[in-house]
């Protein structure tokens, strides 16, 4: 499987970097040079709103992340007070 094939199949640039033994930024640069449209990193505004609502209902960061297909750390970063 090529780097482009892996990305189009749903792998992240971080996963591809690990698989191919290159940095995440290098993997992204290869994809960019080949004209591959990049997926949004992190959470969309709709996901962020859902995460806030679920957090208010007592859901853990890990559970919210699993539902939204992002890491618990990403959820934490988006729900942190003082975030712009």
ChimeraX attribute file (.defattr): number of C-alpha atoms within 10 A of each C-alpha:
attribute: neighborCount
match mode: 1-to-1
recipient: residues
	/A:1	7
	/A:2	9
	/A:3	18
	/A:4	19
	/A:5	10
	/A:6	15
	/A:7	21
	/A:8	15
	/A:9	10
	/A:10	10
	/A:11	14
	/A:12	18
	/A:13	24
	/A:14	15
	/A:15	17
	/A:16	21
	/A:17	18
	/A:18	13
	/A:19	11
	/A:20	12
	/A:21	11
	/A:22	14
	/A:23	15
	/A:24	16
	/A:25	12
	/A:26	15
	/A:27	22
	/A:28	21
	/A:29	14
	/A:30	13
	/A:31	18
	/A:32	13
	/A:33	8
	/A:34	10
	/A:35	10
	/A:36	14
	/A:37	10
	/A:38	13
	/A:39	11
	/A:40	7
	/A:41	9
	/A:42	17
	/A:43	19
	/A:44	12
	/A:45	10
	/A:46	9
	/A:47	19
	/A:48	16
	/A:49	14
	/A:50	14
	/A:51	25
	/A:52	17
	/A:53	13
	/A:54	15
	/A:55	16
	/A:56	10
	/A:57	9
	/A:58	10
	/A:59	14
	/A:60	16
	/A:61	20
	/A:62	16
	/A:63	17
	/A:64	23
	/A:65	20
	/A:66	13
	/A:67	12
	/A:68	18
	/A:69	13
	/A:70	18
	/A:71	18
	/A:72	17
	/A:73	13
	/A:74	17
	/A:75	25
	/A:76	16
	/A:77	13
	/A:78	21
	/A:79	16
	/A:80	10
	/A:81	8
	/A:82	6
	/A:83	7
	/A:84	5
